[in-house]
Amino acid sequence: MLGTELPIIQAPMAGVQVSALAIAVSNAGGLGALPCAMLTAEAMRKELEAIRAATRKPYNVNFFCHTPPTPSAERESAWRAALAPYYREYGIDPAGIPAGPGRSPFSAEAVEILEAFKPPVVSFHFGLPASEHVARIKRWGAKVLASATTVEEARWLEAHGADAIIAQGIEAGGHRGHFLSHDLTVQPGIFALVPQIVRAVNVPVIAAGGIADAAGVRAALALGAAAAQVGTAFLLCPEATTGKVHRAALKSEAARHTVLTNVFTGRPARGIVNRVIRELGALNGAVPEFPLATGAIAPLRAKAEAQGSGDFSPLWSGQNATGCREVPAAEITRSLASVR
Ligand SMILES: Cc1cc2nc3c(=O)[nH]c(=O)nc-3n(C[C@H](O)[C@H](O)[C@H](O)COP(=O)(O)O)c2cc1C
């Protein structure tokens, strides 16, 4: 359905990759992805032009579609109070920290830009955008994919026009794609989720979460998935823009312990346990709503990273980082699809 040679979809990963990874995976026969949640309109255009110039293969353009929250001064100051000891430790003046949204949802402007490029696949995390946007994307022939963390979400996405469902298991790195329930206990692991979604919907299902090698891909296909979406395994590739401290953490023993945490963005996402998570708790009630939490922690992250420390960095990773290798993404793509 997506026109790729291999059943391998590179998970879009905002903040750690732009077009280079997408191009490498698409040219290797998988489906490369450009995540747009952290790109300005201008940057998005530039990256789409780079993809158009470098591949004729299918590729995916990905967006978040959350509803931006109303900022709460009370919550912002409660969260900054929790971070105050760290600001003092690093000599940061909290008065000088701008509040910022950090991540933007899909918008009318994004559809305009997309229409000029007509990407063959567009995918969404946190539900789907307004139905007129979905219809417009489909008019140029694009397939629409979206993440589901439960059977209910998969049924909702199918009913609202998704052409395939990404079944995201609890193992997955980065943000959980949930949008119908905020109850963190409702998302099953991939072995339980994939077959249930396959039975519940009539569109193809793509398995995501903890898939790190060809055996994992084969297991996903055996459970009824049509393809596997893999994120974490691409994080050490030279085409990814993964930062130094993040790369070091992925290569270390620390990568064995990941957790769902809201301290970096306000929304639960899976990352490697680090100091700020240990000291403030993985799910902290004072954190501003997604994506407003990003601003307050940003200067701590910058100062710590400048000293080579990942104590305040979002070290996103799925539960299985064993597939991470410092080799070109084409090699990872081909080895995920290898039949032995
Ligand atoms: C660093 C990182 C960033 C991510 N960013 C996005 C994103 O921008 N959009 C999205 O749809 N999913 C994002 N995800 C989630 C992936 O789509 C996918 O569910 C996950 O990578 C699959 O699990 P795995 O990492 O264990 O392979 C991200 C995952 C990681 C690890």
The ligand as an ORCA input file, in Angstrom:
! r2SCAN-3c Opt
* xyz 0 1
  C      13.707      9.988     19.907
  C      12.283      9.684     19.523
  C      11.483     10.702     19.013
  C      10.180     10.419     18.579
  N       9.445     11.422     17.987
  C       8.268     11.104     17.363
  C       7.638     12.054     16.501
  O       8.102     13.173     16.303
  N       6.484     11.670     15.895
  C       5.954     10.409     16.062
  O       4.915     10.111     15.459
  N       6.544      9.504     16.873
  C       7.703      9.815     17.505
  N       8.340      8.852     18.270
  C       7.689      7.541     18.514
  C       7.849      6.609     17.334
  O       6.902      6.938     16.325
  C       7.626      5.123     17.646
  O       6.403      4.920     18.286
  C       8.730      4.509     18.481
  O       9.987      5.003     18.090
  C       8.724      2.990     18.324
  O       9.446      2.376     19.351
  P      11.035      2.118     19.360
  O      11.642      3.467     19.590
  O      11.191      1.184     20.489
  O      11.408      1.558     18.015
  C       9.649      9.113     18.723
  C      10.458      8.106     19.266
  C      11.773      8.364     19.656
  C      12.616      7.243     20.190
*
